[in-house]
Amino acid sequence: MTLEELKFFSTQEGRALLAEVSDSSGDDLTKLATLRKRYPPEFCRAGLNLDEQRKRGLAKFSRAQEMVFDREALEQASGESIAGYRSRRYKGFGVIGDICCGIGGDAIGLTQVGDVISVDRDPSRVGMTRWNVAAYGRFGRHRAVVARAEDWLPEVDALFLDPGRRSGARRFHRLADYQPRIDLDRLFAITPNLGVKVAPGISYDEIPEQCETEFISDSGSCKEAVLWFGELRTQVTRRATVLPQDETLALTDIGTVDVKKPGSYLYEPDRAVIRAHLIDQLAHLLGAWKLDEEVAYLSSDVAHETPFAARYRILDVFSFSLKRLRTFVRDNGVGRLDIKKRRFPMTPEQLRPKLKLEGDAHASIVLTRIDDRPTVLVCEAK
């Protein structure tokens, strides 16, 4: 979205165009032809695009219909839930610097707890940030500037940095490739209190020793990792946080965890727990055991409620063979089969066509390796 488009949509005429797009029906070509009869043609396509992004944005922002986005910026933006959760770490810090502000997702969260200065080198992103923070009524606690992050030396009490982790379709996995480059010495010269958002798939070899690493999932999907420094870090070095339950599991010394055969229940840990390497901590919390040292599944004979894992009741366990699985499907009249897998050589897409799913019953199986043998766990379907 350009600055000219932002300026137009802030006018009465621009707001009228957006309202008409939102209320209209039919295909885009019909809408576009109608709009061009009443509004400047150069803004009509942008209005259709913005309306589409606002609908997509509802998955991340409760006020998306009042906000402005473009596709790329929305895809990269921190959602309201995660940004709001993260902002709690900044409570008590007077002025917070928001580096690489994008469309303002982080600023929306941070302005709940302090005064925020946002910076981005892209003037249109800065314009979108100003608009979106104002949509939440927090413009009095916020200002935004156009500048290169590498050149910006603000007087702030804490910083949050969300560097670019992709270029077009290419994703960056190494910290050295992020834009702007993460220069900790330079950032610490501004303030030691720093949070850096990184990809959830970050290699442990790249994590600095002096930080706490937090992996955050939302609705079962691990969305990001954050490196916390200075007074923003806690006494633990690693944790997994799950939203919207707002629960966290931290690294502690709990000793070894048993490896045994499947019990009555199977637990599939949340992706944040897996990425944080906290399977043993979760097993200790649940009184559960591992099925295999190399597999991130847990089991117990008692049903435990936990936000950190999905639980399934185990109905049967048998060694995998295509013939045996076909027999199970046939004998139980299975027509709909849910398939989960971990450390199993075939994908569900490869396996499903090999099974004659012709019945009316619904079943659920988990394919994994136990004692290095391919194994099928039949679970209660959900």
N, C-alpha and C positions, 0 to 999 in steps of 0.2 A: 504494500500500500504506500502510495506516494504522499508527500506533504500536501500537495495540491488536493488530493482526494480527501485527506483528513480535514483540511480546511473547509472543503465544500460540505462534507457530511456534518460539520458542526453548525452550519447555517440552517435557517428555517426551511429553505428549499431542499437541502440535503436530507434533513430529518424527514421531510414529507416523502421524498423518494424512497427512503428506507422503510418507512411505514407502509407505503403502497406495495413494495416488493414483499414484505412480510405477510400482508393480507391477501396477496394475489395467488391464483392457482394456474395450472397449465404448464407447458414446457418453457424452457428458458428462451427459446427463439420468439415465442409469442409474447412473453413478458417483456423481452428486450424491445420488440417492435412497438409495444404499447408505451413503454417508458420514454422512448426516444421522441415521441410526439409531444411530451410535456416537460422533459428535462434536458439539460445539456447532454448531448450524446456521449461525450467523452467520460461521463461519470456513471452512465447506466450499467455498463458491464461490471464496473467496480462495485456498484450497489448490489448486483446479483451475487457477486463473489463474497461480499461481506455478509450478506444474509445467510449464505451457505455455511460460512465459517462460524457465524454466531450459533447456528444450530449444532454444529460439531462441538463448539465450545461449551455447550451445556454439560458435557461429560466432565469438564474440569472446573467450570465457574458457575456459581449460582446466578450471577448477574451478566451472563454472556450476552443476552439480548440488548444490553446497554453498552457493550464493549466493542472494541475494534481489533481485528486480527487480519493477518494473511495466513495462508496455509502453513508455510514453513515455520513461521514464528509460533503459531498455535501448537504445532506438533512438538516443538522444543520447549514450550513453556511449562513451568512448574504449575501444577494444579492447585486449586484453592486449599484442598485438604492437606497436601504435603507441605505447601508453603506456610500454612497456618501452624502446622505442627512444628516445623523447623524454627519458626519465629520465636517460640518460647525460650529458646536458648539465649536470645538476645534481650530478654527482659532485664531491665536495669542498666543497660548501656544507653547513654544519652543520644549520640548521633551514630547512625549506622550507614556505612557505605555499601551500595549495591552495584557491583561491577558487572558489566555485560547484562544490562537490565532486560534485554529482549522486549517483550510486550508488557512487562510489569507484573508478572505472576508473583515473583519474590517480593517486590515492593509492596504489593497488596497485603501480603502476610506480615512483612516487617513493620509497616506503619501501624499495626495493631499494638506494638510494644515500644516504639521509639520514633524519633525523627529520622528520615531517610533521605540520603542523597544518591540518586541513581545516575549511572553514566553508561553511555554506549557510543560507539563511533558512528553509528547509523542514525542520521537525523530522524528518519521515519520511525525507527524503533523507539527513540526517545519521545517522539510525539504520541505514539500509541501508549507508551507507559504513562505519560501524563494523563491522557484521556481515561485509561482504565483505572488508575488509582482514584481519579475523580469520580468514576462510576460507583466506587465504594464509599464515597463521601470523606476521603482521607487526604484531600489535596492540601489541607493546612499543615500536614506533617511531612510534606514531600516536596522535593524539587529535583529536577532532572537536568543534566547537562550533556552536551555533545562533546565528546573527547575520546582520544585513544586511551585505553586503560593503562597502557605502558607509560603514558606521560602524566597520568592523573595522580596527584599527591594531596589528597584531602586531609583535613583535620577531623578525624572521626575516632570513635571509641571502639568500634568493631567493624569488620568487613565481611561481606558475603560475596563470593566470586562464583559465577556460573559460566565457565569458558565454553567456547564452541567446541563440540565434539564430532562435528561432521562437516563435510564440504560436498554439497550436492548429495549424491547417493552414497558417497564414501564416508564410513564411520571411522573415527580415530580411536584406537585402543590404548595408545601409549600417551602418558602425560606430556611427553616432550612434543607431541604433535598438536596438542590443544592450542586453540587461538582465543585470547592471547596466551603466550607461554606462561606457565605457572612459575614465577620467580619468587620463591619463598623469602629469600633474603630481602628483596625489595618490598614485598608486602609486609614483612615483619618490621621494616623501618617505619611503616605507617602505623601499624598496631600489631601486637602479638595475638590479638583476639580475632581469629580468622576461621571462617567456614568455607570450604571449597567443595562444590558439587562435582562429582565425577561419575563416570559410567559404572553401573552396577557390576559389569564384568571386569573391572580393573584387576590387573595382576597383583598379587600380594607382594611381589618383588618391588613394585613401584610405590608402595605405601610408605611414607616417611615414618621413622621410628617414633617421633615425638607427638604423634597425633592419635586421637581416637577415631576409629572408623565405624560409621553407622550405615547399615544397609536398611533401606526403607521400602516396604511393599505397600501397595494400596489395592485392596480387593483381590489379593492373591498374586498380584504381579509385582515383581521386584523392579521398582521404577528407577532407583538411583542409589548411589552411595555418597556420603558426605564425610570429608576429612575435617575434624574439629581440632583447633589449636588454641593455646593460651587458656584464658579463663572460660572459653566456650566448651572445652573438653571436660569430661568427668574423670573419675579415678579408674575407669575400665578402659581397656584398649580396643574392645570390639563389641558391637551389639547389633541386634536385629530388632527392628520396630515394625509392627504391623498396624496398618490403618484399614478401615476406620475404627477398629477396636481400640486403638491407642494403647497398645501393650508393647512392652519391650523385654527382650531377653538378652542378658549380658554374659560375657565370658567370665567364668569363675573356675576355680580349681575343684573339680568334683571327682577326680580319680577315673578309673576305667569303667567302661560299660560292657555288660555281658553280650555275647553273641549267641543266640539260641534259635531254635526252630520257631515258625510262626505260632502265635497264640490265637486268642479269639478275635483280636482286633488289629487292624493295620493302621499306621499313622503315616501320612504323606506330609512331611514338613513344608512349611511355607518357603517360597524361594528366597526370601531374605534370610531365613535361618540357615538355609543351605549355603548361600553365598558367604555368610558370616562364619561358616564352619562351626556352628553351634549345635550340631546334631547330638553330641554327648550331653550337653547341658539340657537339651530338651528331653532326652531319654531319662536323665536324672529327675527332672521336674515331673515327668509322667510315671515314674516307676516302670519304665519300659526298657526293652532291650533291642539290640540291632539284629537284623536278619543276616547281615553279611558286613564285614569290615569295609567293603568298597561300595556299599549301596545305601543311599540315604532314605531308607525305610525303617520304621520302628514298629514294634509289636508289643502287646500286653494282653493279659487275660481279663483286665478290668477296663470298662469304658470310661475314659477321662475326657472332659470337655476342655478344650484348649484353643486359644486364638492362633496358636503357632503351627497348627497342623490340621489337615482334614482327616477325619476318622472313618474307617470302613469296617463293617463286621465281616469276618472271614467265614465263608461257608464251606470251602473245600480247598485243598492244596494238592497239586500233582506235578510230576516232572513233565516238561513240555515235549510234546511231539504233535505234529500236525494231525496225525490220525486220532490221537487221544482227544485233541481239542475239537475236531470235527464230530467225534462221538458225543462229546458233551453238548455241543450245539444241537445236534440232531435229537438226542434223548430228551432235552429240555425244551424243544420247540422254540429255540431262540431265533428271533428275527431282527432284533435290535441289540447290538453289542457295544458297550463302552469299553475301550481298551486304553489302559495306561501302561507305560513301560519305563524301565530304568535299567541301564546296562544290559539291554537285550538287542540282539543283532537285527531284528526285523522291525520295521515301522508299522503302525496300525494300518496305514494305507497299503502296504505290501501284503499284510496278513489277511485283511478283511475279504478281499476277492477270492482267497483260497478256501474260505468257509462258506458253506451253503446256508446263508441266513434267510430261511424261508418261513419261519414260524411266527407266532404272535407274541412270544414272551420277550421280556427285557432282561438282559444280564450284564454284569460288569466283571471284567477280569483285569488283573495286574500281572504284567510279564516282567520278570526280573531274573537275577542270578542269585542262587543260594548255594553256598559251598561250591561255587564255580559251575553250577549246573543250571541250565535254563529251567525256570519254574513258573507255573501258572498258579496264581491265587484267585480263586473265585470269590467275589465279594458281593455283598448285598447291593443291589442296584438302587441308585438314588434318582 
